[in-house]
Structures are given as structure tokens and as C-alpha cells.
């Protein structure tokens, strides 16, 4: 039984490794947001435009990149790779819960987790692509995060609910994770 279990684990790990080769970083954001080519997919209309908000609340393990933030990079990469002009992609990220710590400068993050904030470079790259970040002021208050602790360009909102409502009024749709 132990032998069969070992063989099964080995087979599954080889299978996953083989699958990961299908995913590469995209043309817009290097080192993040790996994507796969999809054969036979429905073509995207030539003038496709996106206004999408993402809701991020689950914090990654301290010192690791938040998978939800990486998904924002993947959204950009996969659409640019498939013909959508980068300027036609407007994204916003609304952050609440423990994730607000990931929107902070490294010194604040280190005091909270004793690790470096692995999300800083990804956030900077997303901002270069026009992604707006909104931190829930209610969560920030709960976690003692002040405006001065936030990374440059990250906005403090009254609440995540407020940020989502305002974004919807501006024509953003909510991308469910």
C-alpha cells in the first residue's frame, strides 16, 4: 500500500509539473500572471474594452505573493496576448480584511509579519498598467493601517462596500474570484 501511494504521489507531481509548462508569463506584466494559450477559443471582438473591479480579502502567507493580485496580472496578460489593447483594460482592486497589510510599505509589513512584503513589485507593475488600488478604511482601522503606511498610489476608501459601489457607478463590473 505504501508503495502504491508513493507511485501515485510521484505520478501526480510529474503530471502537475508537465501542466505548469503550458503556462508562461504574458506580454504585458513579466514574472507575474502566467497564462496558457487556448486553442479554438471564441474570438474576442476587435474593440473589446474592460472596466473590471476585483475584490481581494484573503491575505497570502506572510512573505508570499497574493494569488488574487497575481490573477489581476493574469487578466491583463491573457487579454493583451489575445489582441485586446492595453489601454482598453481598466482595472481596480478593492482590498479589505487581512489583505490590507499587503498594501503597506515594507517596514510596516515586516513589523506585522516579520517577513518582507512580496507583493510590492507586483503592485508597482500593476499600477504601471493603470490598475487602481482601494483599501477598505474599516479594515485598515481594524489592522491599525494608516494612510502613511500605504504604498504610493494606494487609495484609502471609507469602506470596501463604498469603493465597489462607486466603481459600479463608473461602469466597472465585479469579477468574482
Backbone as a chain_set.jsonl record, in Angstrom:
{"seq": "XXXXXXXXXXXXXXXXXXXXXXXXXXXXXXXXXXXXXXXXXXXXXXXXXXXXXXXXXXXXXXXXXXXXXXXXXXXXXXXXXXXXXXXXXXXXXXXXXXXXXXXXXXXXXXXXXXXXXXXXXXXXXXXXXXXXXXXXXXXXXXXXXXXXXXXXXXXXXXXXXXXXXXXXXXXXXXXXX", "coords": {"N": [[0.825, -1.195, 0.0], [1.921, 1.229, 0.831], [3.869, 1.549, -1.142], [2.299, 1.826, -3.457], [0.985, 4.222, -2.888], [3.2, 5.962, -2.86], [4.028, 5.817, -5.555], [1.76, 6.872, -6.79], [1.75, 9.507, -5.782], [4.179, 10.42, -6.909], [3.52, 10.222, -9.658], [1.395, 12.079, -9.809], [2.75, 14.457, -9.134], [4.539, 14.68, -11.281], [2.712, 14.984, -13.327], [1.506, 17.438, -12.676], [3.745, 19.136, -12.873], [4.248, 18.886, -15.621], [1.975, 20.087, -16.633], [2.324, 22.707, -15.74], [4.181, 23.726, -17.472], [2.742, 24.593, -19.583], [1.95, 27.112, -19.023], [2.93, 30.442, -19.27], [4.619, 33.566, -18.611], [2.948, 36.567, -19.441], [2.663, 38.998, -22.155], [2.488, 41.593, -21.164], [2.883, 41.993, -18.338], [5.648, 41.031, -16.858], [7.013, 38.173, -15.193], [4.824, 37.711, -13.557], [1.386, 36.607, -13.332], [0.923, 34.237, -15.005], [-0.054, 32.653, -18.052], [-1.956, 30.522, -20.28], [-2.06, 29.427, -23.67], [-5.077, 29.182, -25.484], [-6.515, 26.955, -27.472], [-8.806, 27.13, -30.196], [-10.551, 28.93, -29.038], [-13.299, 31.204, -28.438], [-13.323, 34.032, -30.442], [-12.164, 37.255, -29.458], [-13.959, 40.301, -29.601], [-12.867, 42.877, -31.836], [-12.672, 45.521, -30.807], [-12.701, 45.255, -28.033], [-13.334, 46.243, -24.697], [-12.552, 46.624, -21.279], [-13.764, 47.225, -18.013], [-13.166, 46.505, -14.978], [-13.557, 45.453, -11.638], [-11.827, 43.994, -8.906], [-12.172, 41.984, -6.049], [-10.381, 41.706, -3.17], [-9.568, 39.943, -0.36], [-8.444, 37.91, 1.1], [-5.524, 37.268, 2.734], [-2.236, 36.437, 1.681], [0.112, 33.834, 2.605], [2.485, 35.059, 4.945], [5.055, 36.919, 3.419], [4.721, 35.856, 0.904], [3.482, 36.101, -2.507], [0.305, 37.445, -3.12], [-2.212, 35.455, -4.345], [-4.567, 36.366, -5.515], [-3.901, 38.954, -6.355], [-1.998, 38.283, -8.235], [-3.701, 37.135, -10.054], [-4.933, 39.364, -11.133], [-2.865, 40.408, -12.657], [-2.717, 38.257, -14.42], [-5.171, 38.524, -15.741], [-4.733, 40.872, -17.232], [-2.473, 40.07, -18.793], [-3.49, 37.808, -20.259], [-5.481, 38.915, -21.831], [-4.229, 40.966, -23.29], [-2.414, 39.39, -24.666], [-4.148, 38.193, -26.383], [-5.05, 40.072, -28.157], [-6.422, 42.338, -27.122], [-6.199, 45.752, -26.643], [-3.909, 47.274, -24.431], [-4.576, 49.767, -23.382], [-7.297, 49.619, -23.369], [-8.061, 48.287, -21.168], [-9.222, 48.673, -18.081], [-8.697, 48.451, -14.76], [-9.556, 47.849, -11.333], [-8.696, 47.328, -7.942], [-10.092, 46.279, -5.022], [-9.39, 46.195, -1.713], [-9.677, 44.432, 1.279], [-10.15, 43.195, 4.664], [-7.605, 41.006, 6.009], [-5.837, 41.381, 3.926], [-5.249, 44.048, 3.618], [-2.862, 44.606, 4.823], [-1.002, 43.86, 2.944], [-0.885, 45.931, 1.242], [0.823, 47.736, 2.199], [3.81, 49.602, 3.033], [7.111, 48.184, 3.176], [8.387, 48.301, 5.73], [6.276, 48.587, 7.601], [4.826, 46.246, 7.011], [6.733, 44.279, 7.662], [6.908, 44.633, 10.438], [4.463, 43.635, 11.161], [4.463, 40.993, 10.25], [7.009, 39.874, 10.266], [8.289, 39.288, 7.923], [9.353, 40.059, 4.51], [7.438, 42.149, 2.321], [6.199, 40.604, -0.278], [4.562, 41.45, -2.277], [4.947, 44.0, -3.215], [6.463, 44.645, -5.593], [4.841, 43.509, -7.594], [2.47, 44.997, -7.242], [3.414, 47.549, -7.951], [4.016, 47.073, -10.676], [1.45, 46.481, -11.638], [0.219, 48.946, -11.172], [1.633, 50.503, -13.023], [0.362, 49.682, -15.262], [-1.984, 50.944, -15.077], [-3.741, 50.034, -13.1], [-5.883, 50.614, -10.42], [-5.832, 50.921, -6.877], [-7.748, 50.326, -3.983], [-8.139, 50.632, -0.59], [-9.979, 49.271, 2.039], [-11.201, 51.358, 4.424], [-12.341, 50.657, 6.847], [-11.341, 48.076, 7.404], [-8.652, 48.759, 7.395], [-8.518, 50.427, 9.64], [-9.136, 48.532, 11.617], [-6.858, 46.889, 11.463], [-4.958, 48.697, 12.16], [-3.747, 50.229, 10.124], [-2.511, 53.012, 8.602], [-2.882, 55.91, 6.421], [-0.293, 56.804, 5.88], [1.129, 54.476, 6.0], [0.558, 53.099, 3.727], [1.384, 51.876, 0.424], [2.749, 53.894, -2.217], [0.376, 55.511, -4.238], [-1.753, 53.891, -3.545], [-5.076, 53.988, -2.593], [-7.084, 55.179, 0.119], [-10.204, 54.174, 1.077], [-13.547, 54.823, 2.298], [-14.838, 52.435, 2.892], [-14.768, 48.982, 1.802], [-17.176, 48.298, 0.657], [-18.147, 50.811, -0.079], [-16.215, 51.594, -1.973], [-16.621, 49.631, -3.98], [-19.284, 50.23, -4.702], [-19.022, 52.839, -5.734], [-17.285, 52.341, -7.872], [-18.912, 50.692, -9.444], [-20.821, 52.564, -10.203], [-19.302, 53.962, -11.977], [-19.197, 52.298, -14.093], [-17.802, 49.902, -13.805], [-17.521, 46.362, -13.719], [-17.922, 43.655, -11.425], [-15.499, 41.279, -10.861], [-15.84, 38.026, -10.083], [-14.015, 35.989, -7.84]], "CA": [[0.0, 0.0, 0.0], [2.819, 2.382, 0.913], [4.497, 1.646, -2.459], [1.289, 2.348, -4.389], [0.796, 5.63, -2.546], [4.393, 6.689, -3.308], [3.97, 5.888, -7.016], [0.674, 7.796, -7.116], [2.241, 10.861, -5.492], [5.169, 10.731, -7.937], [2.793, 10.425, -10.913], [0.662, 13.347, -9.732], [3.7, 15.575, -9.164], [5.029, 14.79, -12.655], [1.593, 15.483, -14.118], [1.366, 18.871, -12.39], [4.895, 19.812, -13.47], [4.026, 18.912, -17.062], [0.922, 21.067, -16.899], [2.805, 24.059, -15.473], [4.932, 24.178, -18.637], [1.785, 25.201, -20.516], [1.708, 28.479, -18.584], [4.074, 31.344, -19.408], [4.271, 34.943, -18.305], [2.358, 37.214, -20.611], [3.402, 40.061, -22.822], [2.366, 42.902, -20.521], [3.471, 42.011, -16.998], [6.635, 39.949, -16.774], [7.238, 37.499, -13.909], [3.563, 37.506, -12.829], [0.205, 36.39, -14.164], [1.166, 33.247, -16.061], [-1.234, 32.311, -18.849], [-1.824, 29.455, -21.276], [-2.769, 29.636, -24.932], [-6.289, 28.373, -25.551], [-6.837, 26.669, -28.877], [-10.217, 27.055, -30.546], [-11.387, 29.79, -28.19], [-14.145, 32.205, -29.076], [-12.534, 35.239, -30.711], [-12.578, 38.473, -28.764], [-14.254, 41.38, -30.549], [-11.705, 43.722, -32.121], [-12.627, 46.731, -29.966], [-13.051, 44.877, -26.669], [-12.921, 47.114, -23.603], [-12.889, 46.097, -19.961], [-13.723, 48.013, -16.783], [-13.437, 45.421, -14.045], [-13.001, 45.559, -10.285], [-11.518, 42.732, -8.246], [-12.32, 42.051, -4.6], [-9.297, 40.935, -2.547], [-9.717, 39.975, 1.089], [-7.673, 36.852, 1.742], [-4.09, 37.549, 2.752], [-1.341, 35.312, 1.391], [1.044, 33.508, 3.682], [3.455, 36.146, 5.046], [6.231, 36.842, 2.557], [4.379, 35.29, -0.403], [2.638, 36.923, -3.373], [-1.122, 37.16, -3.015], [-2.699, 34.809, -5.569], [-5.598, 37.215, -6.123], [-3.211, 40.033, -7.067], [-1.407, 37.647, -9.405], [-4.807, 36.944, -11.01], [-5.142, 40.644, -11.825], [-1.824, 40.409, -13.707], [-3.112, 37.254, -15.406], [-6.255, 39.11, -16.528], [-4.108, 41.773, -18.202], [-1.637, 39.296, -19.716], [-4.215, 36.946, -21.196], [-6.249, 39.699, -22.8], [-3.274, 41.615, -24.197], [-1.884, 38.327, -25.531], [-5.187, 37.799, -27.335], [-5.435, 41.164, -29.027], [-7.054, 43.497, -26.5], [-5.219, 46.819, -26.415], [-3.694, 47.534, -23.005], [-5.298, 50.979, -22.984], [-8.719, 49.284, -23.278], [-8.255, 47.491, -19.955], [-9.225, 49.498, -16.871], [-8.937, 47.56, -13.628], [-9.458, 48.373, -9.971], [-8.609, 46.283, -6.927], [-10.614, 46.714, -3.73], [-8.723, 45.33, -0.749], [-10.189, 44.515, 2.656], [-9.706, 42.087, 5.504], [-6.172, 40.941, 6.286], [-5.05, 41.779, 2.746], [-4.828, 45.453, 3.662], [-1.447, 44.636, 5.215], [-0.19, 43.679, 1.74], [-0.864, 47.219, 0.541], [1.652, 48.632, 3.007], [5.259, 49.671, 2.831], [7.796, 47.02, 3.722], [8.686, 48.408, 7.162], [5.045, 48.28, 8.331], [4.53, 44.83, 6.775], [7.692, 43.484, 8.432], [6.527, 44.701, 11.855], [3.266, 42.814, 11.342], [4.624, 39.591, 9.845], [8.437, 39.525, 10.339], [8.723, 38.91, 6.569], [9.272, 41.125, 3.515], [6.194, 42.194, 1.554], [6.484, 40.094, -1.624], [3.57, 41.998, -3.209], [5.276, 45.381, -3.592], [6.849, 44.748, -7.007], [3.655, 43.225, -8.405], [1.577, 46.162, -7.149], [4.022, 48.606, -8.778], [3.823, 46.732, -12.088], [0.029, 46.651, -11.945], [-0.038, 50.39, -11.236], [2.167, 50.988, -14.303], [-0.638, 49.325, -16.275], [-3.205, 51.702, -14.794], [-4.606, 49.429, -12.093], [-6.117, 51.439, -9.235], [-5.998, 50.147, -5.649], [-8.561, 50.958, -2.952], [-8.107, 49.903, 0.675], [-11.127, 49.468, 2.911], [-10.837, 52.115, 5.62], [-12.792, 49.929, 8.032], [-10.334, 47.036, 7.645], [-7.397, 49.44, 7.727], [-8.619, 50.84, 11.039], [-9.065, 47.311, 12.425], [-5.469, 46.41, 11.455], [-4.099, 49.834, 12.521], [-3.038, 50.698, 8.938], [-2.788, 54.428, 8.344], [-2.527, 56.369, 5.071], [1.164, 56.909, 5.766], [1.676, 53.115, 5.895], [0.219, 52.536, 2.423], [2.286, 52.063, -0.712], [2.43, 55.047, -3.061], [-0.672, 55.294, -5.225], [-2.859, 53.1, -2.995], [-6.076, 54.913, -2.069], [-7.878, 54.779, 1.275], [-11.635, 54.378, 0.869], [-14.326, 54.71, 3.522], [-15.023, 51.0, 3.1], [-14.752, 48.2, 0.562], [-18.52, 48.418, 0.076], [-18.209, 52.127, -0.714], [-15.37, 51.568, -3.17], [-17.313, 48.844, -5.01], [-20.469, 50.968, -5.164], [-18.558, 53.953, -6.579], [-16.759, 51.769, -9.12], [-20.058, 50.259, -10.256], [-21.413, 53.779, -10.779], [-18.418, 54.373, -13.055], [-19.29, 51.307, -15.149], [-16.985, 48.714, -13.564], [-18.196, 45.133, -13.314], [-17.174, 42.945, -10.376], [-15.005, 39.968, -11.265], [-15.848, 37.109, -8.927], [-12.89, 35.044, -7.76]], "C": [[0.87, 1.261, 0.0], [3.491, 2.628, -0.439], [3.533, 2.269, -3.463], [1.062, 3.836, -4.144], [1.986, 6.463, -3.025], [4.391, 6.865, -4.824], [2.903, 6.89, -7.45], [1.105, 9.245, -6.889], [3.253, 11.295, -6.538], [4.486, 11.03, -9.258], [2.062, 11.765, -10.917], [1.603, 14.542, -9.785], [4.271, 15.77, -10.559], [3.946, 15.376, -13.552], [1.421, 16.987, -13.917], [2.515, 19.644, -13.008], [4.741, 19.923, -14.981], [2.986, 19.946, -17.448], [1.442, 22.492, -16.711], [3.619, 24.615, -16.646], [4.028, 24.852, -19.668], [1.544, 26.673, -20.199], [2.996, 29.29, -18.626], [3.65, 32.752, -19.0], [3.821, 35.624, -19.594], [3.177, 38.368, -21.135], [3.404, 41.392, -22.075], [3.103, 42.975, -19.188], [4.372, 40.787, -16.859], [6.72, 39.43, -15.335], [5.974, 37.265, -13.087], [2.462, 37.188, -13.835], [0.414, 35.424, -15.306], [-0.142, 32.839, -16.734], [-0.909, 31.164, -19.804], [-2.552, 29.877, -22.541], [-3.963, 28.69, -24.963], [-6.648, 28.188, -27.018], [-8.347, 26.609, -29.063], [-11.126, 27.922, -29.706], [-12.243, 30.725, -29.039], [-13.312, 33.472, -29.256], [-13.081, 36.426, -29.922], [-12.881, 39.548, -29.801], [-13.075, 42.346, -30.66], [-11.585, 44.916, -31.171], [-13.047, 46.439, -28.521], [-12.483, 45.867, -25.665], [-13.385, 46.494, -22.296], [-12.783, 47.196, -18.913], [-14.158, 47.042, -15.693], [-12.812, 45.74, -12.692], [-12.838, 44.149, -9.709], [-11.616, 42.947, -6.738], [-11.277, 41.135, -3.965], [-9.424, 41.066, -1.038], [-8.841, 38.949, 1.81], [-6.184, 37.14, 1.608], [-3.31, 36.275, 2.43], [-0.542, 34.973, 2.642], [2.078, 34.631, 3.746], [4.69, 35.903, 4.181], [5.959, 36.264, 1.182], [3.481, 36.247, -1.183], [1.186, 36.479, -3.219], [-1.626, 36.635, -4.354], [-3.762, 35.658, -6.273], [-4.973, 38.382, -6.881], [-2.541, 39.487, -8.324], [-2.476, 37.404, -10.474], [-5.128, 38.23, -11.766], [-4.11, 40.775, -12.951], [-2.171, 39.412, -14.802], [-4.226, 37.792, -16.305], [-5.674, 40.014, -17.623], [-3.338, 40.976, -19.244], [-2.454, 38.498, -20.722], [-5.006, 37.742, -22.222], [-5.34, 40.445, -23.776], [-2.712, 40.581, -25.172], [-2.884, 37.904, -26.607], [-5.826, 38.988, -28.041], [-6.14, 42.358, -28.421], [-5.968, 44.534, -26.23], [-5.142, 47.118, -24.921], [-4.473, 48.759, -22.536], [-6.814, 50.756, -22.895], [-9.042, 48.424, -22.051], [-8.104, 48.415, -18.75], [-9.621, 48.6, -15.701], [-8.783, 48.292, -12.312], [-9.432, 47.179, -9.02], [-9.065, 46.886, -5.608], [-10.136, 45.706, -2.695], [-9.32, 45.542, 0.632], [-9.747, 43.277, 3.422], [-8.202, 42.146, 5.719], [-5.291, 41.38, 5.137], [-4.611, 43.23, 2.786], [-3.362, 45.575, 4.06], [-0.532, 44.532, 3.995], [-0.102, 44.946, 0.905], [0.054, 48.214, 1.232], [3.126, 48.565, 2.626], [5.934, 48.535, 3.611], [8.039, 47.124, 5.224], [7.448, 48.103, 8.012], [4.736, 46.792, 8.226], [5.447, 43.939, 7.616], [7.348, 43.478, 9.918], [5.333, 43.799, 12.146], [3.536, 41.328, 11.151], [6.035, 39.036, 10.028], [8.974, 38.982, 9.012], [8.693, 40.143, 5.684], [7.95, 41.018, 2.76], [6.5, 41.825, 0.099], [5.549, 40.674, -2.678], [3.946, 43.366, -3.77], [5.6, 45.499, -5.076], [5.658, 44.487, -7.925], [2.698, 44.408, -8.392], [2.113, 47.3, -8.009], [3.818, 48.329, -10.263], [2.365, 46.892, -12.5], [-0.323, 48.133, -12.064], [0.497, 50.99, -12.538], [1.213, 50.688, -15.449], [-1.999, 49.944, -15.952], [-4.134, 51.104, -13.765], [-4.667, 50.345, -10.868], [-6.346, 50.525, -8.035], [-6.752, 50.969, -4.617], [-8.56, 50.067, -1.722], [-9.348, 50.27, 1.478], [-10.668, 50.18, 4.19], [-11.261, 51.428, 6.909], [-11.794, 48.83, 8.392], [-9.004, 47.664, 8.054], [-7.401, 49.872, 9.194], [-8.479, 49.634, 11.964], [-7.62, 46.824, 12.555], [-4.462, 47.52, 11.746], [-3.219, 50.291, 11.361], [-3.472, 52.133, 8.666], [-2.399, 54.773, 6.904], [-1.022, 56.389, 4.867], [1.844, 55.547, 5.654], [1.491, 52.524, 4.498], [1.311, 52.774, 1.388], [1.835, 53.27, -1.52], [1.355, 54.657, -4.071], [-1.824, 54.432, -4.755], [-3.793, 54.063, -2.265], [-6.809, 54.329, -0.863], [-9.327, 55.141, 0.99], [-12.345, 54.294, 2.218], [-14.516, 53.238, 3.887], [-14.89, 50.298, 1.758], [-16.108, 48.312, -0.131], [-18.674, 49.74, -0.671], [-17.42, 52.134, -2.014], [-16.055, 50.793, -4.293], [-18.521, 49.593, -5.565], [-20.066, 52.106, -6.092], [-18.014, 53.44, -7.906], [-17.89, 51.291, -10.023], [-20.74, 51.448, -10.908], [-20.584, 54.299, -11.942], [-18.377, 53.342, -14.18], [-18.413, 50.077, -14.971], [-17.894, 47.531, -13.225], [-17.311, 44.45, -12.282], [-16.795, 41.571, -10.89], [-15.017, 39.053, -10.045], [-14.647, 36.194, -8.967], [-13.428, 33.703, -7.408]], "O": [[0.602, 2.223, -0.721], [3.666, 3.777, -0.845], [3.92, 3.146, -4.234], [0.96, 4.616, -5.091], [1.794, 7.562, -3.546], [4.715, 7.943, -5.324], [3.122, 7.669, -8.378], [0.843, 10.109, -7.726], [3.196, 12.43, -7.012], [4.84, 12.005, -9.92], [2.102, 12.498, -11.905], [1.283, 15.545, -10.423], [4.47, 16.907, -10.986], [4.238, 16.177, -14.44], [1.215, 17.724, -14.881], [2.298, 20.698, -13.606], [5.072, 20.958, -15.559], [3.111, 20.605, -18.48], [1.042, 23.393, -17.448], [3.737, 25.831, -16.799], [4.505, 25.596, -20.524], [0.991, 27.402, -21.023], [4.021, 28.877, -18.085], [2.467, 33.088, -19.04], [4.27, 35.284, -20.688], [4.252, 38.674, -20.619], [4.256, 42.239, -22.343], [3.861, 43.914, -18.942], [3.897, 39.655, -16.757], [6.517, 40.184, -14.383], [6.051, 36.67, -12.012], [2.59, 37.463, -15.028], [0.118, 35.748, -16.456], [-1.182, 32.7, -16.091], [0.254, 30.88, -20.092], [-3.545, 30.602, -22.483], [-3.872, 27.544, -24.523], [-7.031, 29.132, -27.709], [-9.074, 26.107, -28.205], [-12.334, 27.692, -29.654], [-11.94, 30.993, -30.201], [-12.666, 33.928, -28.313], [-14.29, 36.577, -29.745], [-12.143, 39.694, -30.775], [-12.373, 42.596, -29.68], [-10.475, 45.274, -30.778], [-13.67, 47.276, -27.869], [-11.327, 46.279, -25.754], [-14.469, 45.915, -22.215], [-11.844, 47.992, -18.919], [-15.347, 46.786, -15.505], [-11.686, 46.233, -12.612], [-13.621, 43.245, -10.001], [-11.189, 43.98, -6.222], [-11.288, 39.926, -4.195], [-9.39, 42.172, -0.499], [-8.536, 39.106, 2.992], [-5.657, 37.241, 0.5], [-3.68, 35.18, 2.853], [-0.524, 35.733, 3.61], [2.511, 35.116, 2.701], [5.286, 34.826, 4.208], [6.873, 36.184, 0.362], [2.805, 37.094, -0.6], [0.886, 35.285, -3.192], [-1.481, 37.3, -5.38], [-3.838, 35.658, -7.502], [-5.467, 38.761, -7.943], [-2.521, 40.153, -9.359], [-2.182, 37.462, -11.668], [-5.551, 38.181, -12.921], [-4.44, 41.199, -14.058], [-1.949, 39.684, -15.982], [-4.22, 37.538, -17.509], [-6.07, 39.934, -18.786], [-3.524, 41.178, -20.444], [-2.146, 38.508, -21.914], [-5.182, 37.296, -23.356], [-5.653, 40.541, -24.963], [-2.553, 40.863, -26.36], [-2.501, 37.324, -27.623], [-6.979, 38.931, -28.467], [-6.436, 43.314, -29.137], [-4.932, 44.214, -25.648], [-6.161, 47.205, -24.235], [-4.975, 48.782, -21.412], [-7.535, 51.62, -22.395], [-10.15, 47.905, -21.916], [-7.007, 48.879, -18.44], [-10.727, 48.062, -15.657], [-7.991, 49.225, -12.187], [-10.069, 46.155, -9.269], [-8.503, 47.873, -5.134], [-10.436, 44.516, -2.785], [-9.454, 46.672, 1.101], [-9.051, 42.417, 2.883], [-7.596, 43.214, 5.623], [-4.124, 41.715, 5.34], [-3.69, 43.612, 2.064], [-2.692, 46.535, 3.68], [0.583, 45.054, 4.008], [0.683, 45.014, -0.041], [0.063, 49.397, 0.894], [3.601, 47.618, 1.998], [5.382, 48.009, 4.578], [7.909, 46.124, 5.93], [7.559, 47.432, 9.038], [4.42, 46.147, 9.226], [4.994, 42.961, 8.211], [7.478, 42.452, 10.585], [5.206, 43.263, 13.247], [2.915, 40.494, 11.809], [6.225, 37.822, 9.948], [9.996, 38.297, 8.986], [8.091, 41.155, 6.042], [7.413, 39.925, 2.583], [7.005, 42.652, -0.66], [5.731, 40.408, -3.866], [3.312, 43.837, -4.714], [5.059, 46.374, -5.751], [5.49, 45.178, -8.93], [2.168, 44.781, -9.439], [1.347, 47.948, -8.721], [3.486, 49.236, -11.026], [2.077, 47.385, -13.591], [-1.077, 48.527, -12.953], [-0.123, 51.895, -13.097], [1.246, 51.354, -16.484], [-3.028, 49.524, -16.482], [-5.233, 51.623, -13.568], [-3.64, 50.789, -10.353], [-6.981, 49.478, -8.159], [-6.453, 52.143, -4.396], [-8.93, 48.895, -1.792], [-9.715, 51.441, 1.577], [-9.844, 49.655, 4.94], [-10.619, 51.594, 7.945], [-11.442, 48.673, 9.561], [-8.318, 47.165, 8.947], [-6.408, 49.702, 9.901], [-7.784, 49.705, 12.978], [-7.203, 46.396, 13.631], [-3.256, 47.32, 11.6], [-2.076, 50.697, 11.574], [-4.66, 52.419, 8.52], [-1.677, 54.019, 6.25], [-0.532, 56.029, 3.796], [3.008, 55.468, 5.259], [2.175, 51.571, 4.125], [2.063, 53.746, 1.468], [0.657, 53.624, -1.502], [1.426, 53.592, -4.683], [-2.792, 54.254, -5.495], [-3.356, 54.852, -1.427], [-7.117, 53.138, -0.829], [-9.634, 56.296, 0.693], [-11.794, 53.75, 3.175], [-14.371, 52.851, 5.047], [-14.898, 50.939, 0.707], [-16.18, 48.41, -1.356], [-19.257, 49.788, -1.754], [-17.9, 52.623, -3.036], [-16.068, 51.248, -5.437], [-18.751, 49.587, -6.775], [-20.701, 52.316, -7.126], [-18.259, 54.042, -8.951], [-17.829, 51.469, -11.24], [-21.193, 51.351, -12.049], [-21.106, 55.003, -12.807], [-17.603, 53.494, -15.126], [-18.289, 49.278, -15.899], [-18.902, 47.682, -12.534], [-16.096, 44.644, -12.268], [-17.653, 40.792, -11.304], [-14.284, 39.285, -9.084], [-14.298, 35.674, -10.027], [-12.665, 32.745, -7.284]]}, "num_chains": 1, "name": "protein.A"}
